[in-house]
């Protein structure tokens, strides 16, 4: 949703879903099928893998990036890393632009990956079998 009088930004300010149509996701990390962190130290490659994993979860519910109401991306790194990750996430979700803050953190407590994301899609479908 765009709002007159608010700055043009590379995401929507808000999104809405009907009652009962929410799917909560968490921890879309740059992990391979064996649970190993991919591309340690490569923010762009890790962003691609995290979004790939998120989209795989959505697909299990017959959903896609068009159903996202909000994402939050957490990045361990500096401003350049945040921008690099944002560019990848935005490109992977195009042409959809859910509200999507991208936050920098000094470190993770328990892992070596450089980013994590959460998403809030709207969805009514049953999981794929």
C-alpha positions in Angstrom: 0.0 0.0 0.0 1.3 3.4 -0.9 0.3 6.6 1.0 0.1 10.1 -0.3 2.4 12.4 1.6 4.9 9.6 2.6 8.3 9.2 1.0 8.7 6.8 -1.9 10.5 3.8 -0.5 11.5 0.4 -2.0 8.8 -1.5 0.0 5.1 -1.0 0.9 4.3 0.8 4.1 1.5 -1.7 5.0 -0.3 -4.8 3.9 -3.5 -6.5 5.1 -4.9 -10.1 5.2 -8.4 -11.4 5.8 -9.1 -12.9 9.2 -7.8 -16.5 9.5 -5.5 -16.3 6.5 -2.1 -15.9 8.3 1.0 -18.2 8.2 3.8 -17.3 10.6 7.4 -18.1 9.5 10.6 -17.6 11.4 14.3 -18.2 10.9 14.7 -18.3 7.2 18.4 -18.9 7.4 21.1 -19.6 4.8 21.2 -23.3 5.6 21.5 -26.2 3.2 19.4 -29.4 3.4 21.8 -30.9 6.0 21.5 -27.8 8.2 24.9 -26.4 7.4 25.5 -22.7 6.9 26.2 -21.9 3.2 28.7 -19.3 1.9 30.1 -18.2 5.3 31.0 -14.6 5.1 29.2 -14.0 1.8 26.2 -11.8 2.6 24.8 -11.8 -0.9 25.0 -15.6 -1.3 23.5 -16.1 2.2 20.6 -13.7 1.4 19.8 -15.7 -1.8 19.8 -19.0 0.2 17.7 -17.5 3.0 15.1 -16.2 0.5 15.2 -19.5 -1.4 14.4 -21.3 1.9 11.6 -18.9 2.8 10.0 -19.3 -0.7 10.2 -23.1 -0.3 8.3 -22.9 3.0 5.7 -20.7 1.3 5.4 -23.0 -1.6 4.5 -25.9 0.8 1.4 -23.8 1.6 0.7 -22.9 -2.1 1.9 -19.4 -1.4 4.6 -17.2 -2.9 6.2 -13.7 -2.5 2.9 -12.2 -3.6 1.4 -13.4 -0.3 4.0 -11.7 2.0 2.5 -9.1 4.3 5.9 -8.4 6.0 9.4 -9.6 6.2 12.2 -8.7 8.6 15.8 -9.3 7.7 18.5 -9.3 10.4 22.1 -8.9 9.2 25.4 -9.2 11.0 27.6 -6.6 9.4 28.0 -3.0 8.5 25.8 -0.7 6.3 27.4 -2.0 3.1 26.3 -5.5 4.1 22.8 -4.3 4.9 22.5 -2.7 1.5 23.9 -5.8 -0.3 21.4 -8.1 1.5 18.5 -5.7 0.9 19.4 -5.6 -2.9 19.3 -9.4 -3.0 16.1 -9.8 -1.0 14.3 -7.1 -3.1 15.4 -8.7 -6.4 14.3 -12.2 -5.2 10.8 -10.9 -4.3 10.2 -8.7 -7.3 7.8 -7.4 -8.3 6.3 -7.7 -4.8 7.4 -5.2 -2.1 6.2 -6.3 1.3 7.0 -4.0 4.2 10.5 -5.2 5.0 12.8 -3.6 7.6 16.5 -4.7 7.3 18.3 -4.5 10.7 22.0 -4.6 11.5 23.3 -6.6 14.5 26.8 -6.8 16.0 26.7 -10.6 16.2 24.6 -13.8 16.7 24.9 -15.7 20.0 24.9 -19.2 18.6 25.6 -19.4 14.8 28.1 -18.4 12.1 25.5 -17.3 9.5 25.4 -13.6 8.6 21.6 -13.2 8.3 18.2 -14.4 9.2 14.8 -13.4 8.1 11.2 -13.8 9.3 8.1 -13.3 7.2 4.4 -12.9 7.7 2.4 -14.2 4.6 -1.3 -14.4 4.2 -2.4 -17.9 3.2 -5.4 -20.2 3.4 -4.1 -23.3 1.6 -3.3 -26.7 3.0 0.4 -27.8 2.9 1.6 -29.6 -0.2 1.8 -33.3 0.1 
